[in-house]
Amino acid sequence: MRSVAGSDPREIVRRGYDQVAEPYLEFTGPHIPTRLRWLRRAVPLIRPGSPVVDLGCGAMPATRELVEDHTLMGVDLSIEQLRMARRATGGRAALVLADITDFAVRPGSLGAVVSMWALLHVPRDAQRALFASVARWLEPSGVFLCSLGLTDDPGSVEDFLGSPMFFSHFDGASTTAMVGDAGLVVEEADEVEEPDGTRAPWVLARRPA
Ligand SMILES: C[S@@+](CC[C@H](N)C(=O)[O-])C[C@H]1O[C@@H](n2cnc3c(N)ncnc32)[C@H](O)[C@@H]1O
């Protein structure tokens, strides 16, 4: 692990996910059941037909399901990931090449925001403002589903599938508390272990009606 001083985190992430696009999708395989389990808990709470945004959508290995009943938009800074998302959704999702922290939609306009295994790449000092934005974008009773970083990591670069990758997060409990501070009601929060032993906090929250 080495410090990120002097490097642009978003450039490290963009280059990394462009480079590992196919291997990452393969790596994701055994982790898809957890994604689907949480997604299927969230789906009954999302207003049918409402717009849903997937932040850091990657190849949409799970959220592609949402395209059947929702207007789905994926946001990612990696063009290779968006190419895979286009394939996965048969071109039916709107795909936006953007940094999550630069993205915005009209307040109250979304039925749900989903973000799986992406926020742990966003510099943690930007995360509180991001949760506040999510709360603003959601319609009343709108749903926020996300997985989070597990430990306290101010910012580091590690090897990920052969490419340097940037990570940054507070521990799960602190980040879950930040979701609540943003005005969202946390309905479920749990730390989930994947088949390869990696663990991640998952949070399902809603904007109050
Ligand atoms: C670990 S992958 C997860 C992809 C997908 N959500 C899934 O469930 O497999 C993280 C994704 O988030 C994207 N990402 C990370 N930081 C981002 C940022 N600041 N803005 C936009 N996308 C970002 C990466 O390019 C990558 O596609």
The ligand as a Tripos MOL2 file, in Angstrom:
@<TRIPOS>MOLECULE
LIG
   27    29     1     0     0
SMALL
NO_CHARGES

@<TRIPOS>ATOM
      1 C1        -16.1440   -2.0500   -7.5060 C.3       1 LIG1
      2 S1        -16.8910   -1.4020   -8.9560 S.3       1 LIG1
      3 C2        -18.5920   -1.7550   -8.6590 C.3       1 LIG1
      4 C3        -19.3960   -1.7330   -9.9180 C.3       1 LIG1
      5 C4        -20.8660   -2.0990   -9.7500 C.3       1 LIG1
      6 N1        -21.5630   -1.1260   -8.9350 N.3       1 LIG1
      7 C5        -21.0430   -3.4710   -9.1550 C.2       1 LIG1
      8 O1        -21.9460   -3.6670   -8.3430 O.co2     1 LIG1
      9 O2        -20.2830   -4.3770   -9.5250 O.co2     1 LIG1
     10 C6        -16.8120    0.3410   -8.6510 C.3       1 LIG1
     11 C7        -17.3090    1.1620   -9.8260 C.3       1 LIG1
     12 O3        -17.4630    2.5040   -9.3780 O.3       1 LIG1
     13 C8        -16.8930    3.3810  -10.3230 C.3       1 LIG1
     14 N2        -16.4520    4.5690   -9.5940 N.ar      1 LIG1
     15 C9        -15.6060    4.6090   -8.5500 C.ar      1 LIG1
     16 N3        -15.4430    5.8750   -8.1220 N.ar      1 LIG1
     17 C10       -16.2360    6.6340   -8.9140 C.ar      1 LIG1
     18 C11       -16.5070    8.0290   -8.9760 C.ar      1 LIG1
     19 N4        -15.9410    8.8920   -8.1190 N.pl3     1 LIG1
     20 N5        -17.3500    8.4810   -9.9260 N.ar      1 LIG1
     21 C12       -17.9350    7.6110  -10.7990 C.ar      1 LIG1
     22 N6        -17.7180    6.2810  -10.7840 N.ar      1 LIG1
     23 C13       -16.8680    5.8100   -9.8560 C.ar      1 LIG1
     24 C14       -15.7500    2.5900  -10.9490 C.3       1 LIG1
     25 O4        -15.3740    3.0940  -12.2030 O.3       1 LIG1
     26 C15       -16.3490    1.1910  -11.0100 C.3       1 LIG1
     27 O5        -17.0400    0.9660  -12.2080 O.3       1 LIG1
@<TRIPOS>BOND
     1     1     2 1
     2     2     3 1
     3     2    10 1
     4     3     4 1
     5     4     5 1
     6     5     6 1
     7     5     7 1
     8     7     8 2
     9     7     9 1
    10    10    11 1
    11    11    12 1
    12    11    26 1
    13    12    13 1
    14    13    14 1
    15    13    24 1
    16    14    15 ar
    17    14    23 ar
    18    15    16 ar
    19    16    17 ar
    20    17    18 ar
    21    17    23 ar
    22    18    19 1
    23    18    20 ar
    24    20    21 ar
    25    21    22 ar
    26    22    23 ar
    27    24    25 1
    28    24    26 1
    29    26    27 1
@<TRIPOS>SUBSTRUCTURE
     1 LIG1         1 GROUP 0 **** ****
